[in-house]
Amino acid sequence: MTIEYRTATEEQKAVIEELLAATFPATLETIAARLDLTPLAAAQILGRDMCSFVTGDVTERFDEVWASLAQWERATLFIQHGGHVFEIEAKLSAGKRAQGYYNILHMKAVVGGHLKYDAVGAIAFASIPFMKRESHCVIFFDKEGKVSFSVYLGRENHQIIESVKAAFFAGKEAFCA
């Protein structure tokens, strides 16, 4: 899937600015719902500074993107489903492909499982403020433009860990160039 950046209308820009300035939690999904767009379509109009997409075939690049996230000191895996929000803080582990999945089976893995890498339609490195606080994440979209899950930068005492932040921006430059 080739991801094209789009330009937001003035009305869309106003809605995005309003939501990002709010004191309540506003996520990409919140922005998308207010604009009546899929989360992927909303991400496409945020601009490259706020949201950059991994280039090339994301099915082929999935392993290297995940492996880079597994190098982070700490991350928060963020999964929303059916109105529920799961936040799992841990150091991620690398995995390997087998039987159609990217399998994370490391014995010491806090987060393990089987990721359907070929169901990923796009991957974005996003810098979207959360409740007026700096926030960065890597978003994995399905082929329908919905968010499958996100990986947020790890925090310590509510502050982003600097080494993780540096790794995020290095990954953004490497994968989204």
Secondary structure as a PSIPRED ss2 file (coil, helix, strand):
# PSIPRED VFORMAT (PSIPRED V4.0)

   1 M C   1.000  0.000  0.000
   2 T C   1.000  0.000  0.000
   3 I C   1.000  0.000  0.000
   4 E C   1.000  0.000  0.000
   5 Y C   1.000  0.000  0.000
   6 R C   1.000  0.000  0.000
   7 T C   1.000  0.000  0.000
   8 A C   1.000  0.000  0.000
   9 T C   1.000  0.000  0.000
  10 E H   0.000  1.000  0.000
  11 E H   0.000  1.000  0.000
  12 Q H   0.000  1.000  0.000
  13 K H   0.000  1.000  0.000
  14 A H   0.000  1.000  0.000
  15 V H   0.000  1.000  0.000
  16 I H   0.000  1.000  0.000
  17 E H   0.000  1.000  0.000
  18 E H   0.000  1.000  0.000
  19 L H   0.000  1.000  0.000
  20 L H   0.000  1.000  0.000
  21 A H   0.000  1.000  0.000
  22 A C   1.000  0.000  0.000
  23 T C   1.000  0.000  0.000
  24 F C   1.000  0.000  0.000
  25 P C   1.000  0.000  0.000
  26 A C   1.000  0.000  0.000
  27 T C   1.000  0.000  0.000
  28 L H   0.000  1.000  0.000
  29 E H   0.000  1.000  0.000
  30 T H   0.000  1.000  0.000
  31 I H   0.000  1.000  0.000
  32 A H   0.000  1.000  0.000
  33 A H   0.000  1.000  0.000
  34 R H   0.000  1.000  0.000
  35 L H   0.000  1.000  0.000
  36 D C   1.000  0.000  0.000
  37 L C   1.000  0.000  0.000
  38 T C   1.000  0.000  0.000
  39 P H   0.000  1.000  0.000
  40 L H   0.000  1.000  0.000
  41 A H   0.000  1.000  0.000
  42 A H   0.000  1.000  0.000
  43 A H   0.000  1.000  0.000
  44 Q H   0.000  1.000  0.000
  45 I C   1.000  0.000  0.000
  46 L C   1.000  0.000  0.000
  47 G C   1.000  0.000  0.000
  48 R C   1.000  0.000  0.000
  49 D C   1.000  0.000  0.000
  50 M C   1.000  0.000  0.000
  51 C E   0.000  0.000  1.000
  52 S E   0.000  0.000  1.000
  53 F E   0.000  0.000  1.000
  54 V C   1.000  0.000  0.000
  55 T C   1.000  0.000  0.000
  56 G C   1.000  0.000  0.000
  57 D C   1.000  0.000  0.000
  58 V H   0.000  1.000  0.000
  59 T H   0.000  1.000  0.000
  60 E H   0.000  1.000  0.000
  61 R H   0.000  1.000  0.000
  62 F H   0.000  1.000  0.000
  63 D H   0.000  1.000  0.000
  64 E H   0.000  1.000  0.000
  65 V H   0.000  1.000  0.000
  66 W H   0.000  1.000  0.000
  67 A H   0.000  1.000  0.000
  68 S H   0.000  1.000  0.000
  69 L H   0.000  1.000  0.000
  70 A C   1.000  0.000  0.000
  71 Q C   1.000  0.000  0.000
  72 W C   1.000  0.000  0.000
  73 E C   1.000  0.000  0.000
  74 R C   1.000  0.000  0.000
  75 A E   0.000  0.000  1.000
  76 T E   0.000  0.000  1.000
  77 L E   0.000  0.000  1.000
  78 F E   0.000  0.000  1.000
  79 I E   0.000  0.000  1.000
  80 Q E   0.000  0.000  1.000
  81 H E   0.000  0.000  1.000
  82 G C   1.000  0.000  0.000
  83 G C   1.000  0.000  0.000
  84 H E   0.000  0.000  1.000
  85 V E   0.000  0.000  1.000
  86 F E   0.000  0.000  1.000
  87 E E   0.000  0.000  1.000
  88 I E   0.000  0.000  1.000
  89 E E   0.000  0.000  1.000
  90 A E   0.000  0.000  1.000
  91 K C   1.000  0.000  0.000
  92 L C   1.000  0.000  0.000
  93 S C   1.000  0.000  0.000
  94 A C   1.000  0.000  0.000
  95 G C   1.000  0.000  0.000
  96 K E   0.000  0.000  1.000
  97 R E   0.000  0.000  1.000
  98 A E   0.000  0.000  1.000
  99 Q C   1.000  0.000  0.000
 100 G C   1.000  0.000  0.000
 101 Y E   0.000  0.000  1.000
 102 Y E   0.000  0.000  1.000
 103 N E   0.000  0.000  1.000
 104 I E   0.000  0.000  1.000
 105 L C   1.000  0.000  0.000
 106 H C   1.000  0.000  0.000
 107 M C   1.000  0.000  0.000
 108 K C   1.000  0.000  0.000
 109 A C   1.000  0.000  0.000
 110 V C   1.000  0.000  0.000
 111 V C   1.000  0.000  0.000
 112 G C   1.000  0.000  0.000
 113 G E   0.000  0.000  1.000
 114 H E   0.000  0.000  1.000
 115 L E   0.000  0.000  1.000
 116 K C   1.000  0.000  0.000
 117 Y H   0.000  1.000  0.000
 118 D H   0.000  1.000  0.000
 119 A H   0.000  1.000  0.000
 120 V E   0.000  0.000  1.000
 121 G E   0.000  0.000  1.000
 122 A E   0.000  0.000  1.000
 123 I E   0.000  0.000  1.000
 124 A E   0.000  0.000  1.000
 125 F E   0.000  0.000  1.000
 126 A E   0.000  0.000  1.000
 127 S C   1.000  0.000  0.000
 128 I C   1.000  0.000  0.000
 129 P C   1.000  0.000  0.000
 130 F E   0.000  0.000  1.000
 131 M C   1.000  0.000  0.000
 132 K C   1.000  0.000  0.000
 133 R E   0.000  0.000  1.000
 134 E C   1.000  0.000  0.000
 135 S C   1.000  0.000  0.000
 136 H C   1.000  0.000  0.000
 137 C E   0.000  0.000  1.000
 138 V E   0.000  0.000  1.000
 139 I E   0.000  0.000  1.000
 140 F E   0.000  0.000  1.000
 141 F E   0.000  0.000  1.000
 142 D E   0.000  0.000  1.000
 143 K C   1.000  0.000  0.000
 144 E C   1.000  0.000  0.000
 145 G C   1.000  0.000  0.000
 146 K C   1.000  0.000  0.000
 147 V E   0.000  0.000  1.000
 148 S E   0.000  0.000  1.000
 149 F E   0.000  0.000  1.000
 150 S E   0.000  0.000  1.000
 151 V E   0.000  0.000  1.000
 152 Y E   0.000  0.000  1.000
 153 L E   0.000  0.000  1.000
 154 G C   1.000  0.000  0.000
 155 R E   0.000  0.000  1.000
 156 E E   0.000  0.000  1.000
 157 N C   1.000  0.000  0.000
 158 H C   1.000  0.000  0.000
 159 Q E   0.000  0.000  1.000
 160 I E   0.000  0.000  1.000
 161 I C   1.000  0.000  0.000
 162 E H   0.000  1.000  0.000
 163 S H   0.000  1.000  0.000
 164 V H   0.000  1.000  0.000
 165 K H   0.000  1.000  0.000
 166 A H   0.000  1.000  0.000
 167 A H   0.000  1.000  0.000
 168 F H   0.000  1.000  0.000
 169 F H   0.000  1.000  0.000
 170 A H   0.000  1.000  0.000
 171 G H   0.000  1.000  0.000
 172 K H   0.000  1.000  0.000
 173 E H   0.000  1.000  0.000
 174 A H   0.000  1.000  0.000
 175 F H   0.000  1.000  0.000
 176 C H   0.000  1.000  0.000
 177 A C   1.000  0.000  0.000
